Amino acid sequence: MKKILGIIVLGLLWCNTAVALPKCIGNDTNNWTMCESTFKYVDGSIYIGEWMQSQHHGWGTSIGINGKKNSGQFKNEKFIKQ
């Protein structure tokens, strides 16, 4: 019984590894793809999260200049769901 329990626990630990995206390199968002970073726009709005092909894409948070916060999933620069 102890062996089976040990195998189950080790199996769960092995399967529970998280895959994190690398940090985006440089300041030019045109070069950011499949990475994560924080970017502050000229108007003061901020996006923190995943980037794909120079766009907000994946999980992230945007904070507008009025303080409005959207957290969840983005697709092609658009917030789609929490």
Sequence and secondary structure as in RCSB ss.txt:
>XXXX:A:sequence
MKKILGIIVLGLLWCNTAVALPKCIGNDTNNWTMCESTFKYVDGSIYIGEWMQSQHHGWGTSIGINGKKNSGQFK
NEKFIKQ
>XXXX:A:secstr
 HHHHHHHHHHHHHHT      B  SS GGG  SEEEEEE TTS EEEEEEETTEEEEEEEEE TT  EEEEEEE
TTEEEE 
